Amino acid sequence: MKIITWNVNGIRAVSKKGFAQFVKDFDPDILCIQETKAHRDQLTAKSISELNRNSYFFSGRRKGYSGVATFTKDKPQSIERGLGIPKFDWEGRVIRTVHKEFDLYNIYFPNGASGKERHDFKQEFLLKLNRHLKMELAAGKSIIVLGDYNVAYMDSDVYDKEALANESGFLPEEREWFQQFLDLGFVDGFRLFNKDVKDKFTWWSYRENARFGNRGWRIDHICVSENLKDRIKSCEILDDIEGSDHCPVVLELS
């Protein structure tokens, strides 16, 4: 089974940059995208139908902002939108699809870079998410959590750890949260196979033309619960795929 996550930075924009061909070429069983920046009624029927998959959207109240969507070959057993917390759900950040062998959370985590209010919002989201996942794991669930985490937790997940030490997404409290998340019983798919690899990133700022010099961050992750760990065949960053300021990440399960 092939699972792909990608922050497309606008589904309408990426649809004009070969998105459908990308889906055809890589043929994922499950495709999760973040930052759709569109409600479903803003998309053409063709842009959805040409992906040849079941589609499930969760958009924020504000059009053109945030949003996640999950596309599947096989219909999930159920779909849940949001965490049940209005202040987060209004932004369209979480869609959970329940499959036969696991529950999959497609998440666009908040960015805390715009000031204290959003930093605190992000921290609350992270803590509430961990609390929720802890209960789900305690119930014996097999879980995949993927998406744009907006957190780089290892030194090698950023291009310059000293220069970025005080930047949102690499703050000590955010890195500590990620470790606590892993300690709940999750495995970072990419690091399972690439423990010491450096200079493999998933996001590059448009403002600085950072992709040209590979001045990036690894903030897009696919993490699985420990009870799925032995089924992971591979996890790769597709950093040659363009169309967004992020690139896709692909994980294969046996």
RAPE-V128745 format. One record per residue. N is the residue number from 1. NEAR is the number of other ideal C-beta (glycine too) atoms within 8 Angstrom. Layout:
N,NEAR + N,NEAR
//
This chain:
1,7 + 2,11 + 3,17 + 4,13 + 5,16 + 6,15 + 7,15 + 8,15 + 9,10 + 10,11 + 11,14 + 12,11 + 13,11 + 14,12 + 15,10 + 16,5 + 17,8 + 18,6 + 19,11 + 20,10 + 21,7 + 22,11 + 23,14 + 24,7 + 25,6 + 26,11 + 27,6 + 28,11 + 29,8 + 30,15 + 31,13 + 32,16 + 33,15 + 34,15 + 35,12 + 36,14 + 37,12 + 38,13 + 39,8 + 40,9 + 41,4 + 42,7 + 43,11 + 44,5 + 45,6 + 46,6 + 47,12 + 48,10 + 49,7 + 50,7 + 51,11 + 52,5 + 53,9 + 54,9 + 55,10 + 56,12 + 57,11 + 58,12 + 59,11 + 60,11 + 61,5 + 62,7 + 63,8 + 64,5 + 65,8 + 66,13 + 67,16 + 68,18 + 69,14 + 70,15 + 71,14 + 72,14 + 73,6 + 74,7 + 75,5 + 76,11 + 77,6 + 78,6 + 79,10 + 80,7 + 81,8 + 82,11 + 83,9 + 84,4 + 85,8 + 86,5 + 87,6 + 88,13 + 89,13 + 90,8 + 91,11 + 92,12 + 93,15 + 94,14 + 95,15 + 96,11 + 97,14 + 98,10 + 99,12 + 100,3 + 101,4 + 102,11 + 103,12 + 104,15 + 105,13 + 106,16 + 107,14 + 108,13 + 109,13 + 110,11 + 111,10 + 112,15 + 113,8 + 114,6 + 115,5 + 116,5 + 117,7 + 118,12 + 119,11 + 120,9 + 121,11 + 122,15 + 123,12 + 124,8 + 125,12 + 126,12 + 127,9 + 128,11 + 129,11 + 130,12 + 131,8 + 132,9 + 133,14 + 134,9 + 135,8 + 136,10 + 137,12 + 138,6 + 139,6 + 140,4 + 141,9 + 142,10 + 143,15 + 144,14 + 145,12 + 146,15 + 147,16 + 148,14 + 149,10 + 150,11 + 151,12 + 152,11 + 153,8 + 154,7 + 155,5 + 156,9 + 157,11 + 158,13 + 159,10 + 160,7 + 161,8 + 162,5 + 163,5 + 164,11 + 165,7 + 166,4 + 167,8 + 168,11 + 169,13 + 170,14 + 171,10 + 172,5 + 173,7 + 174,16 + 175,12 + 176,8 + 177,13 + 178,11 + 179,9 + 180,9 + 181,13 + 182,10 + 183,6 + 184,10 + 185,6 + 186,13 + 187,12 + 188,9 + 189,14 + 190,14 + 191,8 + 192,11 + 193,9 + 194,9 + 195,6 + 196,5 + 197,7 + 198,5 + 199,7 + 200,9 + 201,14 + 202,12 + 203,14 + 204,11 + 205,8 + 206,7 + 207,5 + 208,6 + 209,7 + 210,13 + 211,9 + 212,5 + 213,6 + 214,10 + 215,10 + 216,12 + 217,14 + 218,16 + 219,13 + 220,15 + 221,14 + 222,13 + 223,12 + 224,16 + 225,14 + 226,8 + 227,5 + 228,14 + 229,10 + 230,4 + 231,7 + 232,16 + 233,6 + 234,8 + 235,13 + 236,7 + 237,11 + 238,10 + 239,8 + 240,5 + 241,9 + 242,6 + 243,9 + 244,12 + 245,9 + 246,12 + 247,14 + 248,13 + 249,18 + 250,13 + 251,14 + 252,11 + 253,9 + 254,6
//
